[in-house]
């Protein structure tokens, strides 16, 4: 086989493996607001906040007392 023919499948496989590493999570607040995150949020920080990046790429900080549930997407 020619190396040119192996390049594209190898790149595609790499992207698939990396995509499988993230764990989308739904963070629900006490007021009903839901955030879909790219990955599991950081547990409570020492100052009492959850920190995560939503699927739009926006960095979000929420008071731990305002969080109702953190559930991994299936």
C-alpha positions in Angstrom: 0.0 0.0 0.0 1.0 3.5 -0.7 1.6 5.9 2.3 -0.8 8.4 0.7 -3.6 5.9 1.0 -2.9 5.3 4.7 -2.8 9.0 5.7 -6.5 9.9 5.6 -7.8 6.8 7.4 -5.1 7.4 10.1 -6.1 11.0 10.6 -9.8 10.0 10.8 -9.1 7.3 13.3 -7.1 9.8 15.5 -10.1 12.3 15.5 -12.5 9.5 16.4 -10.3 8.4 19.3 -10.0 12.0 20.6 -13.7 12.6 20.3 -14.4 9.6 22.4 -12.4 11.0 25.4 -14.9 13.8 26.2 -17.9 13.2 28.5 -20.8 15.6 27.7 -22.7 16.5 30.8 -25.9 18.3 31.6 -25.7 20.8 34.5 -29.1 21.8 35.8 -29.5 24.8 38.1 -32.1 25.3 40.9 -34.0 27.7 38.6 -34.3 25.1 35.8 -31.6 26.5 33.6 -29.6 23.7 31.9 -26.1 23.8 30.4 -24.8 21.2 28.1 -21.0 20.9 28.7 -18.3 19.5 26.5 -16.8 17.7 29.4 -17.4 16.9 33.1 -17.3 20.1 35.1 -14.6 20.8 37.6 -15.9 19.8 41.1 -16.5 22.6 43.5 -13.6 25.0 43.6 -12.3 26.2 47.0 -14.3 29.4 46.6 -17.6 27.4 46.1 -18.1 27.5 42.4 -18.5 24.9 39.6 -16.5 25.8 36.5 -17.1 24.4 33.0 -17.2 25.2 29.3 -20.6 24.9 27.5 -20.9 23.5 24.0 -20.7 27.0 22.5 -17.2 27.4 24.1 -18.3 29.9 26.7 -16.6 29.6 30.1 -19.2 29.4 32.9 -18.9 29.8 36.7 -21.9 28.9 38.8 -22.3 29.0 42.6 -22.4 25.4 44.0 -25.5 26.2 45.9 -27.3 27.1 42.6 -26.5 23.7 41.1 -29.3 21.1 41.4 -27.8 18.2 39.3 -24.8 17.2 37.3 -25.6 14.3 35.0 -23.5 12.6 32.3 -25.2 12.6 28.9 -25.8 9.1 27.5 
